Amino acid sequence: MKELGLTQQYLLCALNKNGKLSAWSVEQQVCLTGGALLELMGAGCCEEEGKKIAARKEPGEERSYLRPFYAYLAEKPRKISTIASDYAFSFTDKRIKELVYSVGGSLVKEGCAKEESKGILVESLRFYPEEGCVDNVIQQLRAELLEEGEVSDDIAALTALLDTSGLLKQYFSKYESEQLRKRIKEVRESEQGTTVKKMMEYVETMIIAVSISGSAAT
């Protein structure tokens, strides 16, 4: 099994017992989208252009699971708030489902999840994580963040995404979660933490945009 990307690791930890993202958590959808955006930006596949995100080059085979998301970005430059609304607050869940299916399918290929098809009239794919693979991700977080030493951008970003989506408490004790948040705050405020700080600004902008869209619709 190759090393998993940020988006793969996040989805692996976020999938619930029903094999999908929680239908009650917009934050989980926003964080999956934010993780995909950060991963593409880190690979030079897209970049900030003024106040919008513009596509630059299609992701390679190692990130082929992000091609549906890249195809959306390649249509035209879009603001962060627009991306959030299109993926996490839309009249159809087509885009977020396509992203989940693509990333989930890649986890199946890596032996990190099992896939099942549900539904009669409308097919719905479910992905059930292998416990050992989830544990590997969590132990890596614990090793880097709860011990001395440098913290990689991906580990810091993944921890921040899990925290924002309310999933840290699923894997760590209350004390450990508090220590992880403290460490992430330290990373964000350091020179090393520029990437994580920028990513969390994107995610926070997305959550605000979705909240505003939800309020306007009610």
GIVEN-V101396 format. One record per residue. N is the residue number from 1. RES is the residue in one small letter. PSI is psi in radians with two decimals (999 if undefined). Layout:
# GIVEN-V101396
N|RES|PSI ; N|RES|PSI
This chain:
# GIVEN-V101396
1|m|2.24 ; 2|k|2.91 ; 3|e|2.29 ; 4|l|2.59 ; 5|g|2.96 ; 6|l|-0.83 ; 7|t|-0.68 ; 8|q|-0.79 ; 9|q|-0.72 ; 10|y|-0.85 ; 11|l|-0.67 ; 12|l|-0.70 ; 13|c|-0.38 ; 14|a|-0.38 ; 15|l|2.34 ; 16|n|-3.03 ; 17|k|-0.29 ; 18|n|0.08 ; 19|g|0.43 ; 20|k|3.04 ; 21|l|2.60 ; 22|s|2.29 ; 23|a|-0.24 ; 24|w|-0.02 ; 25|s|1.71 ; 26|v|-0.57 ; 27|e|-0.64 ; 28|q|-0.68 ; 29|q|-0.72 ; 30|v|-0.75 ; 31|c|-0.61 ; 32|l|-0.77 ; 33|t|-0.75 ; 34|g|-0.68 ; 35|g|-0.73 ; 36|a|-0.73 ; 37|l|-0.81 ; 38|l|-0.72 ; 39|e|-0.72 ; 40|l|-0.69 ; 41|m|-0.70 ; 42|g|-0.49 ; 43|a|0.04 ; 44|g|0.29 ; 45|c|-0.35 ; 46|c|2.87 ; 47|e|2.89 ; 48|e|2.31 ; 49|e|1.69 ; 50|g|-2.15 ; 51|k|0.26 ; 52|k|2.87 ; 53|i|2.17 ; 54|a|2.43 ; 55|a|2.57 ; 56|r|-0.81 ; 57|k|2.54 ; 58|e|2.42 ; 59|p|2.56 ; 60|g|-3.10 ; 61|e|-0.58 ; 62|e|-0.30 ; 63|r|0.58 ; 64|s|-0.43 ; 65|y|-0.23 ; 66|l|0.07 ; 67|r|-0.65 ; 68|p|-0.69 ; 69|f|-0.70 ; 70|y|-0.71 ; 71|a|-0.66 ; 72|y|-0.81 ; 73|l|-0.54 ; 74|a|-0.26 ; 75|e|-0.73 ; 76|k|2.72 ; 77|p|2.44 ; 78|r|2.64 ; 79|k|2.72 ; 80|i|-0.74 ; 81|s|-0.61 ; 82|t|-0.74 ; 83|i|-0.77 ; 84|a|-0.81 ; 85|s|-0.71 ; 86|d|-0.53 ; 87|y|-0.61 ; 88|a|-0.23 ; 89|f|1.56 ; 90|s|2.80 ; 91|f|-0.32 ; 92|t|2.57 ; 93|d|0.36 ; 94|k|-0.82 ; 95|r|-0.85 ; 96|i|-0.62 ; 97|k|-0.71 ; 98|e|-0.70 ; 99|l|-0.79 ; 100|v|-0.77 ; 101|y|-0.70 ; 102|s|-0.83 ; 103|v|-0.74 ; 104|g|-0.74 ; 105|g|-0.63 ; 106|s|-0.58 ; 107|l|-0.64 ; 108|v|-0.77 ; 109|k|-0.55 ; 110|e|-0.01 ; 111|g|0.33 ; 112|c|-0.06 ; 113|a|2.77 ; 114|k|2.54 ; 115|e|2.41 ; 116|e|2.56 ; 117|s|2.25 ; 118|k|2.78 ; 119|g|2.69 ; 120|i|-1.03 ; 121|l|-0.71 ; 122|v|2.04 ; 123|e|2.37 ; 124|s|2.20 ; 125|l|2.46 ; 126|r|2.55 ; 127|f|2.16 ; 128|y|1.95 ; 129|p|2.56 ; 130|e|2.19 ; 131|e|-0.68 ; 132|g|-0.65 ; 133|c|-0.70 ; 134|v|-0.77 ; 135|d|-0.64 ; 136|n|-0.73 ; 137|v|-0.82 ; 138|i|-0.71 ; 139|q|-0.57 ; 140|q|-0.71 ; 141|l|-0.82 ; 142|r|-0.73 ; 143|a|-0.73 ; 144|e|-0.64 ; 145|l|-0.44 ; 146|l|0.07 ; 147|e|2.90 ; 148|e|2.69 ; 149|g|3.02 ; 150|e|2.66 ; 151|v|2.21 ; 152|s|2.72 ; 153|d|-0.75 ; 154|d|-0.73 ; 155|i|-0.77 ; 156|a|-0.74 ; 157|a|-0.76 ; 158|l|-0.75 ; 159|t|-0.74 ; 160|a|-0.69 ; 161|l|-0.75 ; 162|l|-0.64 ; 163|d|-0.84 ; 164|t|-0.61 ; 165|s|0.12 ; 166|g|0.37 ; 167|l|-0.19 ; 168|l|-0.75 ; 169|k|-0.28 ; 170|q|-0.42 ; 171|y|-0.30 ; 172|f|2.66 ; 173|s|2.92 ; 174|k|-0.76 ; 175|y|-0.81 ; 176|e|-0.72 ; 177|s|-0.73 ; 178|e|-0.70 ; 179|q|-0.67 ; 180|l|-0.77 ; 181|r|-0.70 ; 182|k|-0.77 ; 183|r|-0.73 ; 184|i|-0.68 ; 185|k|-0.73 ; 186|e|-0.73 ; 187|v|-0.78 ; 188|r|-0.58 ; 189|e|-0.11 ; 190|s|2.90 ; 191|e|-0.61 ; 192|q|-0.48 ; 193|g|0.31 ; 194|t|-0.79 ; 195|t|-0.80 ; 196|v|-0.73 ; 197|k|-0.77 ; 198|k|-0.74 ; 199|m|-0.76 ; 200|m|-0.52 ; 201|e|-0.72 ; 202|y|-0.86 ; 203|v|-0.74 ; 204|e|-0.69 ; 205|t|-0.71 ; 206|m|-0.80 ; 207|i|-0.73 ; 208|i|-0.77 ; 209|a|-0.75 ; 210|v|-0.66 ; 211|s|-0.75 ; 212|i|-0.73 ; 213|s|-0.71 ; 214|g|-0.70 ; 215|s|-0.68 ; 216|a|-0.46 ; 217|a|-0.26 ; 218|t|999
